[in-house]
């Protein structure tokens, strides 16, 4: 409080000294010969009582005071209103694909469906419009012991195709007891004089006395001959022959016969190439 009063008195003194007020008269103590001047800066001379006449103050600006301590925080303000919506953003890339998601749980069981239609059987395979085949037959028997028994020329249309050949008829081989007691005969097909690779043949081995005539069927497919030559398109001379067995070449064939009181036939069919 004293500091405040001191500051006010100093300010008043500064203002009074700079104004054009008349000079102050010196006072004299009646009991003393010393003349004293009033000390305005002393706080004891400052009083709050009104003066006998109005005091004239100066209109001047004092020096800037020291900065005071920070005040306490004020109360929170009211919530502001919502801002306006922003503009739509640009479209993001579409070529990015995220990782697969986790497998979901098992769904609920569906309702039983209505009975379905009866299954339709696939249609039977269609035969080609043109099948190249041929059959050669004879009713004459043959006791030929070595060589061609039946010949059947065939016109092959495609080089890559295969030929299916088949013999049907009765065959016989019989012992000649005056010469031997074991015989073996072999019947086989040739294509332009060459056997097929592998051969298409049949064998009859006879080790007992007898004179039996049995029906036989010998057949197979052929694309190459034993000389590793393809059977190309064009005329092919196909023959059904008789000869010695491979492993019994030193033995006789016995007494052989083809087509006893029956038809002997050779059937030839051109077929597509086999699957790989």
Backbone bond lengths (Angstrom), bond angles and torsions (degrees), N, CA, C in turn:
res aa  C-N    CA-C-N  psi(-1)  N-CA   C-N-CA  omega(-1)  CA-C   N-CA-C  phi
1 X - - - 1.460 - - 1.514 109.95 -
2 X 1.367 115.86 -42.13 1.453 120.16 179.30 1.521 110.17 -62.41
3 X 1.322 117.67 -37.52 1.468 120.96 -179.63 1.522 110.58 -64.91
4 X 1.302 116.08 -37.27 1.460 119.45 179.96 1.522 111.48 -67.05
5 X 1.355 115.50 -44.11 1.461 119.77 178.98 1.505 110.72 -64.10
6 X 1.327 116.49 -36.01 1.457 120.69 179.25 1.517 111.00 -65.90
7 X 1.300 116.94 -39.75 1.465 121.71 179.78 1.526 110.52 -66.16
8 X 1.337 115.84 -39.84 1.465 119.97 -179.71 1.538 110.29 -67.11
9 X 1.328 116.42 -41.22 1.471 119.30 -179.20 1.508 111.24 -67.09
10 X 1.362 116.08 -37.42 1.474 118.91 178.64 1.506 110.15 -65.78
11 X 1.304 117.58 -39.51 1.460 121.34 179.36 1.538 109.57 -65.61
12 X 1.313 116.18 -40.27 1.467 119.12 179.29 1.513 111.59 -66.43
13 X 1.282 117.30 -38.70 1.458 121.58 178.97 1.507 109.94 -65.45
14 X 1.260 118.05 -40.36 1.462 121.53 -179.43 1.520 110.53 -64.93
15 X 1.315 114.70 -41.78 1.462 118.54 -179.96 1.526 111.29 -68.91
16 X 1.340 118.89 -41.53 1.447 122.44 -178.88 1.509 111.64 -66.36
17 X 1.329 115.51 -35.98 1.463 118.39 -177.52 1.506 111.22 -72.53
18 X 1.309 119.17 -25.37 1.456 121.75 -178.35 1.522 112.21 -90.83
19 X 1.280 120.19 -10.94 1.468 122.75 -179.92 1.528 110.02 -83.14
20 X 1.319 117.63 173.39 1.454 123.13 -179.57 1.528 111.89 -95.22
21 X 1.291 117.88 31.54 1.479 119.49 179.12 1.517 109.23 -71.45
22 X 1.370 118.49 152.69 1.479 121.85 -178.89 1.498 110.13 -63.67
23 X 1.285 116.49 153.69 1.483 120.44 -178.48 1.519 110.34 -64.73
24 X 1.285 115.02 149.52 1.457 122.33 -178.27 1.530 108.92 -78.01
25 X 1.316 111.20 140.24 1.469 117.12 177.24 1.496 110.22 -82.59
26 X 1.368 113.70 142.06 1.459 119.30 178.12 1.517 109.29 -77.11
27 X 1.253 118.05 144.43 1.468 123.06 179.52 1.514 108.92 -104.95
28 X 1.274 113.19 151.47 1.454 118.43 -179.20 1.502 109.09 -127.55
29 X 1.345 112.85 133.93 1.458 119.18 178.74 1.533 108.21 -74.01
30 X 1.341 117.88 129.59 1.476 118.43 -178.79 1.502 112.06 -62.06
31 X 1.321 118.00 -33.02 1.451 121.52 -176.34 1.497 111.59 -86.63
32 X 1.324 118.80 -0.02 1.458 120.21 -175.69 1.512 108.49 -140.46
33 X 1.337 112.36 154.41 1.446 118.22 178.72 1.521 111.83 -88.44
34 X 1.340 117.76 0.58 1.472 121.40 -175.59 1.505 109.56 -90.64
35 X 1.313 111.58 132.99 1.474 117.60 177.50 1.530 108.56 -95.21
36 X 1.296 115.79 127.11 1.491 120.81 -176.44 1.515 109.22 -115.10
37 X 1.363 113.43 150.88 1.464 120.59 176.87 1.525 108.89 -108.28
38 X 1.270 117.06 141.00 1.481 119.00 -179.73 1.547 111.39 -66.07
39 X 1.294 114.40 137.13 1.498 121.59 178.16 1.519 107.85 -96.87
40 X 1.315 113.99 102.70 1.472 117.41 -176.52 1.512 112.23 -77.17
41 X 1.329 118.15 -22.91 1.459 119.71 -176.20 1.492 112.39 -78.34
42 X 1.341 117.07 -11.21 1.461 119.12 -179.67 1.506 108.61 -78.92
43 X 1.295 118.44 128.32 1.464 119.67 -178.48 1.504 114.00 -61.68
44 X 1.336 118.33 -21.16 1.441 119.09 -178.62 1.525 111.69 -68.26
45 X 1.351 116.00 -21.94 1.440 118.78 179.94 1.507 112.87 -84.79
46 X 1.303 117.44 -9.67 1.453 120.01 -178.21 1.503 109.09 -87.75
47 X 1.316 115.71 130.99 1.461 120.33 179.93 1.506 108.32 -130.81
48 X 1.315 113.84 156.29 1.469 120.34 179.67 1.514 111.37 -95.16
49 X 1.325 116.29 -2.22 1.451 118.72 179.17 1.520 109.86 -76.81
50 X 1.344 117.17 147.75 1.475 119.50 -179.53 1.508 111.43 -66.91
51 X 1.305 114.99 145.00 1.457 119.62 179.32 1.531 110.34 -75.74
52 X 1.344 111.87 166.12 1.455 115.74 -179.10 1.505 111.09 -68.62
53 X 1.342 116.84 -25.72 1.449 119.55 176.24 1.527 107.87 -138.14
54 X 1.277 117.69 155.11 1.489 120.51 -176.20 1.512 111.72 -59.17
55 X 1.304 112.73 139.53 1.466 119.24 179.26 1.513 108.42 -90.89
56 X 1.263 115.70 135.42 1.480 120.21 -179.76 1.532 108.61 -92.88
57 X 1.314 114.09 120.38 1.480 119.21 -179.38 1.516 109.86 -102.60
58 X 1.326 113.51 154.06 1.470 118.30 178.26 1.519 110.26 -91.01
59 X 1.306 111.30 150.55 1.491 117.80 177.01 1.520 108.52 -99.48
60 X 1.340 115.01 89.02 1.478 120.03 -178.80 1.520 109.22 -139.60
61 X 1.288 115.12 162.80 1.487 122.28 -176.90 1.503 108.36 -104.26
62 X 1.330 115.36 126.80 1.452 120.31 178.36 1.524 113.12 -80.08
63 X 1.290 115.95 176.98 1.465 120.59 178.28 1.528 110.64 -70.73
64 X 1.336 113.76 154.83 1.470 120.92 -179.13 1.520 110.03 -69.36
65 X 1.321 115.58 126.74 1.452 119.77 -179.89 1.529 113.32 -75.04
66 X 1.312 115.03 171.72 1.466 119.88 178.74 1.538 110.40 -71.08
67 X 1.332 114.67 154.31 1.471 120.71 -179.37 1.517 109.94 -71.82
68 X 1.290 115.62 131.77 1.447 119.93 179.66 1.531 113.04 -76.62
69 X 1.289 117.17 172.51 1.457 121.77 178.19 1.532 111.00 -69.89
70 X 1.315 116.92 149.94 1.485 118.72 179.16 1.512 111.62 -60.61
71 X 1.300 115.07 141.25 1.450 119.53 177.83 1.529 112.09 -77.10
72 X 1.286 116.67 172.99 1.470 121.60 179.55 1.530 109.63 -76.90
73 X 1.365 115.11 156.16 1.467 120.37 -179.93 1.515 110.77 -63.02
74 X 1.336 114.95 138.94 1.445 119.24 175.97 1.525 112.15 -78.98
75 X 1.299 116.90 175.43 1.462 122.10 179.41 1.529 110.63 -74.16
76 X 1.329 114.57 154.11 1.465 120.30 178.21 1.522 110.66 -63.43
77 X 1.341 115.01 140.78 1.450 119.38 177.63 1.519 111.95 -75.56
78 X 1.316 116.31 172.40 1.466 121.02 179.43 1.521 110.25 -75.45
79 X 1.330 116.65 155.46 1.461 122.95 -178.97 1.528 110.49 -68.34
80 X 1.328 116.19 129.78 1.452 119.90 -179.32 1.522 112.24 -74.32
81 X 1.300 115.97 164.49 1.472 120.87 179.25 1.538 110.25 -76.63
82 X 1.343 116.03 156.43 1.469 121.44 -179.76 1.517 110.72 -66.25
83 X 1.333 115.12 143.87 1.450 120.29 177.53 1.524 111.64 -76.44
84 X 1.311 116.41 168.05 1.475 120.90 178.73 1.530 109.80 -74.64
85 X 1.338 118.17 150.30 1.480 120.89 -179.54 1.525 111.02 -61.75
86 X 1.343 115.35 144.18 1.451 120.16 178.64 1.523 111.87 -77.86
87 X 1.312 115.76 168.86 1.475 121.08 178.91 1.530 109.90 -72.95
88 X 1.368 118.96 149.77 1.476 120.63 179.00 1.521 111.06 -60.95
89 X 1.341 116.41 142.87 1.456 121.43 178.34 1.525 111.63 -77.66
90 X 1.317 115.02 166.42 1.467 119.98 178.29 1.540 109.89 -73.67
91 X 1.329 114.84 153.44 1.471 120.03 -179.02 1.522 110.42 -67.66
92 X 1.337 116.36 138.52 1.450 121.62 178.30 1.520 112.22 -80.40
93 X 1.341 117.61 172.95 1.488 120.59 179.50 1.522 110.40 -66.26
94 X 1.326 114.94 147.40 1.468 121.45 -178.34 1.515 113.32 -108.76
95 X 1.354 118.74 -6.20 1.460 120.04 -175.80 1.518 113.27 -90.72
96 X 1.314 116.78 -0.70 1.466 119.35 179.05 1.528 109.43 -89.01
97 X 1.314 115.47 137.34 1.462 120.89 -178.42 1.519 109.08 -126.63
98 X 1.289 116.20 128.53 1.446 120.36 -178.94 1.519 112.52 -75.25
99 X 1.319 116.88 168.83 1.474 120.01 179.19 1.523 110.47 -68.47
100 X 1.344 116.86 157.09 1.472 119.77 178.94 1.524 111.29 -59.91
101 X 1.293 115.49 141.40 1.448 119.92 178.25 1.522 112.41 -76.41
102 X 1.312 114.70 168.79 1.461 119.42 179.44 1.528 110.08 -69.85
103 X 1.336 115.05 152.52 1.459 120.20 -178.92 1.533 109.59 -68.26
104 X 1.295 114.18 132.69 1.454 118.32 178.99 1.519 112.80 -75.72
105 X 1.282 114.67 169.82 1.459 119.64 179.62 1.521 112.35 -72.71
106 X 1.304 116.06 168.31 1.463 120.72 -179.09 1.527 109.90 -71.23
107 X 1.321 113.70 132.79 1.450 118.57 -179.78 1.526 112.30 -75.41
108 X 1.291 114.19 171.70 1.463 119.31 179.23 1.529 109.28 -75.15
109 X 1.305 116.32 152.57 1.455 121.72 -178.78 1.529 110.11 -70.87
110 X 1.336 114.64 131.58 1.454 119.09 -179.45 1.518 112.87 -76.96
111 X 1.301 114.16 170.34 1.455 119.49 179.42 1.527 111.26 -76.26
112 X 1.289 116.20 156.25 1.451 121.96 -179.18 1.533 109.18 -68.15
113 X 1.322 114.92 131.17 1.454 120.02 -178.50 1.518 112.63 -79.40
114 X 1.316 113.91 170.82 1.458 119.72 178.93 1.527 110.07 -77.09
115 X 1.320 117.26 155.16 1.470 119.71 179.39 1.525 110.49 -59.08
116 X 1.339 115.56 137.67 1.448 120.78 -179.66 1.524 111.96 -83.12
117 X 1.323 114.88 178.02 1.453 121.00 179.40 1.529 110.27 -79.97
118 X 1.293 115.36 155.39 1.450 120.47 178.45 1.525 109.87 -66.86
119 X 1.340 116.87 137.59 1.465 118.37 -179.44 1.524 111.22 -64.48
120 X 1.305 114.33 143.35 1.451 120.37 -179.99 1.525 109.55 -94.89
121 X 1.296 115.86 133.08 1.460 120.83 178.88 1.521 109.02 -73.38
122 X 1.337 116.69 138.33 1.460 118.55 179.11 1.520 110.07 -65.30
123 X 1.309 115.93 147.38 1.474 118.45 179.84 1.524 110.54 -66.50
124 X 1.294 117.36 153.11 1.467 119.95 177.88 1.517 110.80 -64.53
125 X 1.310 117.55 149.69 1.460 119.32 -179.23 1.523 111.18 -62.86
126 X 1.313 114.57 141.42 1.451 120.17 -179.36 1.527 110.16 -84.18
127 X 1.296 114.41 139.78 1.455 119.10 175.42 1.520 108.89 -82.24
128 X 1.307 116.53 146.35 1.472 117.77 176.78 1.526 110.56 -60.66
129 X 1.319 114.66 152.04 1.461 119.16 -177.48 1.533 111.88 -61.96
130 X 1.332 114.62 -30.91 1.463 117.69 -177.99 1.521 109.16 -132.24
131 X 1.309 118.03 118.86 1.463 123.63 174.83 1.526 107.08 -111.87
132 X 1.309 114.93 123.87 1.470 120.32 -179.20 1.529 108.73 -89.50
133 X 1.314 116.53 108.45 1.457 120.79 -179.28 1.528 109.74 -146.18
134 X 1.354 113.40 166.26 1.463 119.40 -178.42 1.521 109.06 -156.73
135 X 1.341 115.69 149.43 1.474 121.94 176.82 1.551 109.21 -131.27
136 X 1.331 114.96 131.94 1.468 121.61 175.90 1.537 108.11 -118.58
137 X 1.332 117.68 130.26 1.466 121.63 -176.35 1.537 110.38 -130.90
138 X 1.340 114.06 162.13 1.457 121.33 173.17 1.525 108.78 -154.36
139 X 1.320 115.01 144.21 1.472 120.60 176.44 1.528 111.52 -105.06
140 X 1.299 116.15 -0.42 1.457 119.86 179.58 1.518 110.46 -86.48
141 X 1.329 116.63 132.19 1.439 120.65 174.89 1.517 111.03 -74.66
142 X 1.313 115.71 161.64 1.457 120.35 -179.47 1.521 109.56 -142.96
143 X 1.350 116.44 129.06 1.450 120.97 174.75 1.528 111.27 -104.13
144 X 1.347 114.55 25.21 1.467 119.60 177.12 1.521 109.78 -59.44
145 X 1.327 117.25 130.45 1.448 121.81 -175.54 1.537 112.94 -97.07
146 X 1.327 117.03 -16.82 1.467 118.95 -178.43 1.527 108.75 -159.44
147 X 1.337 117.62 119.20 1.449 120.25 176.88 1.512 112.08 128.14
148 X 1.358 114.88 -153.61 1.466 122.01 -172.96 1.513 109.52 -81.69
149 X 1.362 114.79 128.97 1.456 120.69 175.04 1.531 111.08 -100.99
150 X 1.354 116.89 -35.45 1.465 120.82 -177.39 1.519 108.34 -150.64
151 X 1.352 117.97 132.65 1.456 122.84 -179.21 1.526 108.94 -119.37
152 X 1.376 115.08 142.17 1.478 119.43 -177.52 1.528 108.55 -148.52
153 X 1.329 120.48 96.35 1.474 122.25 176.43 1.535 110.77 -66.85
154 X 1.350 115.91 144.53 1.467 120.47 -175.60 1.516 108.78 -140.04
155 X 1.358 116.32 136.77 1.468 122.72 178.59 1.528 109.22 -95.55
156 X 1.314 116.60 106.09 1.475 123.07 -178.71 1.526 108.86 -85.20
157 X 1.354 116.21 129.82 1.456 120.66 -173.72 1.530 113.84 -88.65
158 X 1.312 119.29 -30.05 1.463 121.87 -175.62 1.520 110.19 -128.56
159 X 1.318 114.87 143.83 1.472 119.11 -178.98 1.520 112.01 -74.13
160 X 1.356 117.68 -34.30 1.466 119.90 -175.34 1.518 113.24 -83.82
161 X 1.314 118.60 -5.08 1.467 121.41 -177.42 1.523 111.27 -78.22
162 X 1.325 114.78 168.23 1.460 122.23 176.78 1.529 108.75 -112.15
163 X 1.335 115.57 159.01 1.471 121.31 177.48 1.518 109.25 -112.64
164 X 1.328 113.87 129.35 1.458 119.10 174.53 1.533 107.75 -104.51
165 X 1.343 115.77 120.26 1.469 121.68 -179.19 1.521 108.72 -117.84
166 X 1.340 115.51 147.42 1.468 120.16 -178.17 1.540 109.41 -152.68
167 X 1.335 114.48 133.62 1.474 121.31 174.73 1.518 108.68 -108.18
168 X 1.348 115.18 139.69 1.449 120.90 174.09 1.531 109.77 -136.17
169 X 1.340 117.55 127.72 1.465 121.27 -179.64 1.518 110.10 165.27
170 X 1.348 116.41 -176.59 1.468 121.90 -179.32 1.522 109.88 -98.14
171 X 1.352 114.86 144.09 1.460 122.70 179.30 1.531 108.35 -134.54
172 X 1.365 114.07 153.88 1.463 118.82 178.69 1.522 109.64 -149.10
173 X 1.333 114.30 145.71 1.458 121.69 165.55 1.525 106.81 -136.84
174 X 1.348 116.65 138.68 1.473 121.19 -173.09 1.520 109.83 -135.72
175 X 1.340 114.89 145.89 1.456 120.47 179.47 1.525 111.10 -69.57
176 X 1.320 114.12 145.70 1.460 120.98 168.43 1.521 105.92 -109.16
177 X 1.288 115.62 98.23 1.467 120.13 -172.03 1.513 113.01 -62.26
178 X 1.331 118.97 -19.78 1.450 120.46 179.71 1.521 112.34 -78.20
179 X 1.357 117.16 -17.14 1.471 121.01 -175.58 1.523 112.04 -113.73
180 X 1.364 118.55 -46.37 1.474 121.81 -172.90 1.515 109.14 -153.46
181 X 1.322 113.85 167.77 1.462 119.58 178.62 1.519 113.45 -118.12
182 X 1.353 119.40 0.44 1.469 124.26 176.92 1.523 107.89 -137.78
183 X 1.326 117.09 131.59 1.456 121.66 178.47 1.529 109.51 -132.55
184 X 1.358 115.95 157.72 1.484 121.79 178.51 1.513 107.49 -149.64
185 X 1.309 117.18 127.05 1.462 122.93 178.72 1.528 109.96 -124.00
186 X 1.326 115.99 147.95 1.478 122.56 -177.11 1.517 108.61 -130.38
187 X 1.373 115.82 130.15 1.450 122.76 174.78 1.532 108.67 -112.45
188 X 1.333 117.80 139.52 1.469 120.12 -173.37 1.527 110.17 -155.92
189 X 1.377 115.00 166.07 1.461 122.75 178.81 1.531 109.92 -103.43
190 X 1.339 115.41 147.86 1.461 121.96 170.85 1.527 109.13 -129.08
191 X 1.363 114.61 153.38 1.469 122.89 -179.67 1.525 106.85 -125.26
192 X 1.322 114.45 109.50 1.468 120.95 -172.86 1.531 110.56 52.92
193 X 1.315 115.65 42.05 1.453 121.64 176.23 1.519 114.98 83.85
194 X 1.337 120.10 -3.39 1.472 123.74 -178.74 1.522 109.79 -114.13
195 X 1.344 115.03 138.29 1.467 118.46 175.38 1.529 110.49 -71.79
196 X 1.323 114.20 158.23 1.467 120.71 179.52 1.524 109.69 -76.13
197 X 1.313 115.63 160.79 1.463 122.53 176.06 1.534 108.46 -117.88
198 X 1.352 117.12 106.92 1.469 129.13 -2.91 1.526 111.63 -77.15
199 X 1.339 117.66 166.55 1.472 120.48 -176.32 1.527 112.28 -63.49
200 X 1.331 114.22 152.39 1.473 122.12 172.47 1.526 105.39 -110.98
201 X 1.352 116.03 104.91 1.465 119.02 -172.06 1.515 111.56 -151.19
202 X 1.347 114.90 173.75 1.457 123.27 174.90 1.520 109.09 -148.82
203 X 1.359 116.51 148.54 1.469 122.59 -174.15 1.523 109.64 -127.94
204 X 1.366 114.99 141.93 1.460 121.32 172.01 1.527 107.02 -124.44
205 X 1.344 114.56 123.15 1.466 121.59 178.74 1.538 107.77 -111.30
206 X 1.329 116.12 128.29 1.465 120.67 -177.43 1.527 108.62 -124.46
207 X 1.337 115.54 123.96 1.463 120.05 -178.63 1.506 112.71 -122.94
208 X 1.306 117.12 3.21 1.460 120.45 179.09 1.528 109.40 -130.23
209 X 1.305 114.20 159.17 1.460 118.60 178.12 1.520 109.18 -67.04
210 X 1.344 115.58 131.71 1.456 119.41 178.42 1.506 110.65 179.92
211 X 1.353 115.01 169.97 1.464 120.83 179.63 1.528 107.57 -145.88
212 X 1.347 114.89 64.14 1.470 120.89 -174.25 1.519 109.80 -104.24
213 X 1.310 114.86 137.15 1.468 121.79 176.47 1.533 107.99 -110.72
214 X 1.349 116.91 120.95 1.475 121.47 -175.65 1.530 109.99 -116.41
215 X 1.347 115.84 144.27 1.466 118.18 172.72 1.528 110.13 -72.41
216 X 1.310 115.53 142.03 1.464 121.30 -179.00 1.522 109.76 -133.72
217 X 1.331 113.79 153.53 1.463 121.47 174.02 1.521 106.67 -136.45
218 X 1.316 117.19 118.22 1.460 123.55 -177.81 1.523 107.59 -127.16
219 X 1.341 117.45 126.77 1.459 119.67 -178.04 1.511 112.80 -165.89
220 X 1.335 116.11 172.26 1.466 122.73 178.55 1.514 111.18 171.79
221 X 1.344 115.30 -177.96 1.469 123.03 179.80 1.520 109.34 -105.71
222 X 1.337 115.75 149.24 1.460 119.79 -179.59 1.521 109.87 -145.31
223 X 1.377 115.25 133.13 1.469 122.43 172.20 1.516 112.30 -122.84
224 X 1.346 116.66 -28.81 1.463 121.98 -179.12 1.519 109.75 -128.44
225 X 1.322 115.19 151.69 1.465 121.02 175.99 1.522 109.51 -92.85
226 X 1.326 116.31 175.56 1.458 120.97 179.06 1.523 111.42 -64.25
227 X 1.309 117.33 -21.56 1.467 121.31 176.39 1.528 111.88 -83.93
228 X 1.335 117.69 11.08 1.463 124.35 179.43 1.526 111.40 60.51
229 X 1.304 116.11 36.86 1.454 122.50 177.82 1.529 109.49 -108.42
230 X 1.346 115.50 132.78 1.463 119.65 176.01 1.528 109.87 -68.25
231 X 1.318 114.26 145.01 1.461 119.38 174.18 1.519 106.76 -83.80
232 X 1.311 117.51 98.73 1.452 122.38 -175.01 1.524 110.56 -78.65
233 X 1.335 113.61 170.56 1.463 118.29 -179.67 1.530 110.24 -70.54
234 X 1.311 114.04 157.67 1.458 120.59 -176.60 1.525 110.54 118.06
235 X 1.296 116.65 -168.20 1.467 121.55 -178.89 1.520 110.52 -73.93
236 X 1.343 115.48 130.86 1.466 123.04 178.22 1.525 106.82 -126.50
237 X 1.337 116.76 125.61 1.466 121.38 178.83 1.528 108.71 -89.30
238 X 1.334 116.07 108.04 1.456 122.04 -177.38 1.522 108.21 -103.09
239 X 1.343 116.63 129.58 1.466 122.06 -175.28 1.514 110.41 -130.45
240 X 1.353 115.26 144.45 1.466 122.65 173.51 1.522 106.97 -105.96
241 X 1.355 116.91 121.88 1.448 122.02 -169.72 1.531 111.74 -124.85
242 X 1.354 115.05 169.74 1.449 123.87 173.99 1.524 108.49 -127.70
243 X 1.355 115.68 146.06 1.463 120.61 179.36 1.510 110.40 -165.52
244 X 1.322 115.82 -171.36 1.457 122.02 -179.81 1.524 111.32 -77.17
245 X 1.303 115.50 154.05 1.466 121.10 172.79 1.524 108.73 -70.32
246 X 1.337 116.68 148.81 1.463 120.64 -177.19 1.519 111.97 -62.78
247 X 1.315 118.06 -43.96 1.465 121.34 -174.63 1.531 112.38 -93.21
248 X 1.315 116.40 -0.52 1.460 119.81 178.20 1.529 108.81 -129.86
249 X 1.304 116.52 44.57 1.460 120.88 -175.94 1.532 112.18 -66.95
250 X 1.340 118.16 -25.04 1.451 120.19 -179.66 1.521 112.29 -84.88
251 X 1.300 116.01 -9.22 1.462 119.07 -179.87 1.520 109.71 -93.63
252 X 1.271 117.95 154.10 1.457 122.98 178.69 1.529 110.28 -76.73
253 X 1.292 113.26 157.10 1.457 119.44 177.14 1.514 111.33 -80.19
254 X 1.297 116.33 -11.08 1.448 118.91 -175.06 1.510 110.62 81.51
255 X 1.304 115.98 -156.50 1.464 121.80 178.21 1.518 106.38 -103.63
256 X 1.346 116.62 107.89 1.466 121.82 -175.32 1.510 109.94 -102.73
257 X 1.357 113.46 160.74 1.458 118.92 179.05 1.529 108.76 -155.91
258 X 1.345 115.00 146.43 1.466 122.64 179.95 1.525 109.29 -123.11
259 X 1.335 117.00 129.38 1.460 122.65 168.74 1.504 115.69 72.83
260 X 1.355 117.03 52.26 1.462 119.89 177.03 1.525 108.94 -72.03
261 X 1.359 116.11 111.88 1.460 123.07 175.30 1.544 112.02 49.50
262 X 1.362 116.10 42.86 1.475 120.43 -179.59 1.527 108.50 -156.39
263 X 1.334 114.64 172.32 1.465 121.38 178.78 1.523 109.40 -92.70
264 X 1.304 115.12 132.43 1.471 121.09 172.10 1.524 107.91 -105.86
265 X 1.321 116.20 135.48 1.472 118.95 -175.25 1.518 110.97 -139.63
266 X 1.330 114.68 149.85 1.470 123.89 170.63 1.527 107.26 -123.88
267 X 1.374 116.39 125.14 1.470 122.49 -179.33 1.529 107.23 -113.27
268 X 1.332 116.44 130.23 1.467 123.16 -179.27 1.527 108.45 -122.99
269 X 1.351 116.54 131.43 1.474 121.91 179.18 1.527 108.97 -134.91
270 X 1.308 116.21 130.42 1.482 120.24 174.24 1.518 108.57 -83.88
271 X 1.359 116.27 127.02 1.458 121.89 -173.87 1.529 110.52 -121.10
272 X 1.351 118.41 156.83 1.454 120.69 174.47 1.528 110.37 -62.85
273 X 1.338 116.99 159.53 1.457 119.01 179.16 1.527 111.01 -63.14
274 X 1.314 118.50 153.70 1.465 121.15 -177.90 1.522 111.08 -71.96
275 X 1.317 116.33 163.59 1.461 121.07 176.26 1.518 109.90 -70.39
276 X 1.334 114.72 154.86 1.470 119.38 -176.62 1.518 109.64 -77.26
